[in-house]
């Protein structure tokens, strides 16, 4: 198991920006925090992102021949942090 920082490059490939600081909200338990704090499993044929609080699957990403299949159904929200917000919080 790795933390969400392990998928920083993958989020850039999918969303065009590093989403590890984005706030992810678990659809099962409602806990929320940076995507970087999730549990990530990269050993299978795809990447599985799980909630650290209830172990629910938040996201699954599979790449085949340069095409990404992304399932975010375990998230009730994924909110990107703007540059302005990140400057205020640091």
C-alpha positions in Angstrom: 0.0 0.0 0.0 1.2 3.5 -0.9 -0.3 6.9 -0.1 -2.1 9.1 -2.7 1.1 10.9 -3.6 2.0 7.7 -5.6 -0.6 8.7 -8.3 0.5 12.3 -8.7 1.7 11.7 -12.3 -1.3 9.6 -13.1 -3.6 12.5 -12.0 -1.7 14.8 -14.3 -2.2 12.4 -17.2 -5.9 12.1 -16.5 -6.9 15.6 -15.3 -4.1 17.7 -16.7 -3.0 18.9 -13.2 -1.7 17.3 -10.0 -4.8 16.4 -8.0 -3.1 15.1 -4.9 -4.1 18.2 -3.0 -7.7 17.9 -4.2 -10.2 17.1 -1.4 -11.8 13.7 -1.8 -15.0 12.8 0.0 -15.8 9.1 0.5 -19.3 8.2 -0.6 -19.6 5.5 2.0 -18.4 7.1 5.3 -18.3 10.8 4.3 -14.7 11.3 5.5 -12.8 13.8 3.4 -9.2 15.0 3.0 -6.5 15.4 0.4 -6.3 12.7 -2.3 -2.7 12.4 -1.1 -3.9 10.8 2.2 -5.8 7.9 0.6 -4.5 4.4 0.4 -3.3 3.4 -3.1 -2.7 -0.1 -4.4 -0.8 -0.4 -7.7 0.0 -4.1 -8.0 -2.9 -5.3 -10.0 -3.9 -4.6 -13.6 -5.0 -1.1 -12.5 -4.7 1.3 -9.7 -7.2 1.1 -6.8 -7.6 4.1 -4.4 -9.2 3.3 -1.0 -10.5 5.4 1.9 -8.2 5.2 4.9 -11.1 5.4 7.3 -13.5 2.7 6.0 -11.4 1.0 3.3 -14.1 1.6 0.6 -12.9 1.8 -3.0 -12.9 5.4 -4.0 -11.5 5.1 -7.5 -10.2 2.6 -10.0 -8.0 3.5 -12.9 -7.0 1.1 -15.7 -4.9 2.1 -18.7 -4.9 0.2 -21.9 -3.0 1.4 -25.0 -2.9 4.9 -23.8 -6.6 5.1 -23.0 -7.6 5.6 -19.3 -10.8 4.1 -17.9 -11.5 5.9 -14.7 -14.2 4.9 -12.2 -14.8 7.6 -9.4 -18.1 6.1 -8.2 -16.8 5.7 -4.6 -16.4 9.5 -4.3 -19.2 11.7 -3.4 -17.0 14.7 -4.3 -13.6 15.6 -5.6 -12.8 19.2 -5.2 -9.7 20.8 -6.8 -7.9 23.4 -4.7 -7.2 26.6 -6.7 -3.8 28.3 -6.6 -5.4 31.1 -4.6 -6.6 28.6 -1.9 -3.3 26.9 -1.7 -1.5 30.2 -1.2 -3.9 31.0 1.7 -3.4 27.7 3.4 0.4 27.7 3.3 
